[in-house]
Amino acid sequence: MSYEDEQYNQHHDTQSKSKPGKPWFAAIVGAILGSVLMFFLLTTFTGQNVASSDDTNNSDEQQENTDESSSDDNQANDNSSSQNSMNIDIATQTTDVVENVSDAIVGVVNIQNQNNIFGQQPQQGSQQGGTGSGVVYKQEDGSAYVVTNHHVIEGADAVEIVFPDETQVEAEIVGSDMYTDLAVLRVDDEHVSQVIELGDSDSLEVGEPVVAIGNPLGLKFAGSVTQGVVSGKDRLIPVDLDENGTQDWQMEVLQTDAAINPGNSGGALVNMDGRLIGINSMKISSAQLEGLGFAIPINSAKPIMDELEEDGTVTRSYVGISPMSLADIPQYHWQNTLNLPDDVEKGVVVSSVGNMSPAAQAGLQQYDVITQIDGQSINNVLELRQYLYNETEPGQEVTVTYYRNGEQQDTTISLTSQEF
């Protein structure tokens, strides 16, 4: 008999020898135990099903969140990729522009002789009066022509051009004009490797990217490149040409936020096609200001460059008076000397009249006050020059309205020419 049979038999024998018990008690206990066991199994099974369902829902939600997050990440990556691609394109384009035009940008050295009171040159010889920039814009018949600013070569006894390869040669000053702040130089084209192409400044749009190239602070930083945009067009900037504290002229310029520093004057402002659209000229410096640089539009500069190249000077209309703005005359002179009516508050006072000048031949006299030309109000000397130099030509007749001893009069002046 097996071990298991032996145990069974012993248990069977014991039960057969026991006294009869209470069968209902055993049944109740069994029912309770069965219920507990069933509850435990049911709870476990149900809990597993609920957890599984919750997990499924959570999994779906997690999948949705993952999908949304993945979509957002993909869009962010796309945007970042697109921005990076755009930045790379602009950087590449700028690099190409600089590579294609930089050899046409040269240094311009202003050399001034330092003579003593006896007219003898000191032993150390000539000194550098300043350094600016220039742009090679034309090559013809063995010569190269360079445009720069008038103020870069002003007062020079000699001018030298420094090419990108550091070759330095003397240049001829073909002509210069202080009103437009332009000058044209000529050198032998032996060392010229590149001539810049002229653009169209009238077609520029505000916000269009541009590059400024020049020599800030001298030749030590030759060929420096700054980038910006066209900040404004058709700006009029008052300038004091004779440095007497009075504004003599208004320059028509382009505004840019590309950095323009001392030494950049005369350098190139170039568009993204690599064409010259402006000659860098000035900036407004102030602790409160930043990014206010100005360049002469090439469409305004080109006629002056052509005239300087051809004649060496710029010819403008000539009247033959020494003008003063009425606003600069003390008011007690307005009634006592000029005898002006109370309603005349602006105009140009004739300080003197040149002998045999157009003004003299038209009958203008000292202390006449000009208020109009051809019906156009003339409020100060600046407006007088702007009108004569920009709106008229030598040989043209103009009607001048003026006051003399309190009476308004008109006269006709036949303009002649004056070289500047």
HELIX and SHEET records of a PDB file:
HELIX    1   1 TYR A    3  LYS A   17  1                                  15    
HELIX    2   2 PRO A   23  VAL A  101  1                                  79    
HELIX    3   3 SER A  102  ALA A  104  5                                   3    
HELIX    4   4 HIS A  150  ILE A  153  1                                   4    
HELIX    5   5 ASP A  189  HIS A  191  5                                   3    
HELIX    6   6 SER A  201  SER A  203  5                                   3    
HELIX    7   7 LEU A  219  PHE A  221  5                                   3    
HELIX    8   8 ILE A  298  ASP A  311  1                                  14    
HELIX    9   9 LEU A  326  ASP A  328  5                                   3    
HELIX   10  10 TYR A  332  ASN A  336  1                                   5    
HELIX   11  11 PRO A  358  GLN A  361  1                                   4    
HELIX   12  12 VAL A  381  GLU A  391  1                                  11    
SHEET    1   A 7 ILE A 105  GLN A 112  0                                        
SHEET    2   A 7 GLN A 127  GLU A 140 -1                                        
SHEET    3   A 7 SER A 143  THR A 148 -1                                        
SHEET    4   A 7 LEU A 182  ASP A 188 -1                                        
SHEET    5   A 7 GLN A 168  ASP A 177 -1                                        
SHEET    6   A 7 ALA A 158  VAL A 162 -1                                        
SHEET    7   A 7 ILE A 105  GLN A 112 -1                                        
SHEET    1   B 7 GLU A 197  LEU A 198  0                                        
SHEET    2   B 7 ARG A 275  LYS A 283  1                                        
SHEET    3   B 7 ALA A 268  ASN A 271 -1                                        
SHEET    4   B 7 PRO A 209  GLY A 214 -1                                        
SHEET    5   B 7 SER A 224  VAL A 239 -1                                        
SHEET    6   B 7 TRP A 249  THR A 256 -1                                        
SHEET    7   B 7 GLY A 293  PRO A 297 -1                                        
SHEET    1   C 2 THR A 315  TYR A 318  0                                        
SHEET    2   C 2 THR A 416  GLU A 419 -1                                        
SHEET    1   D 4 ILE A 321  SER A 325  0                                        
SHEET    2   D 4 VAL A 348  VAL A 353 -1                                        
SHEET    3   D 4 VAL A 369  ILE A 373 -1                                        
SHEET    4   D 4 GLN A 376  SER A 377 -1                                        
SHEET    1   E 5 ILE A 321  SER A 325  0                                        
SHEET    2   E 5 VAL A 348  VAL A 353 -1                                        
SHEET    3   E 5 VAL A 369  ILE A 373 -1                                        
SHEET    4   E 5 GLU A 397  ARG A 404 -1                                        
SHEET    5   E 5 GLU A 407  SER A 414 -1                                        
END                                                                             
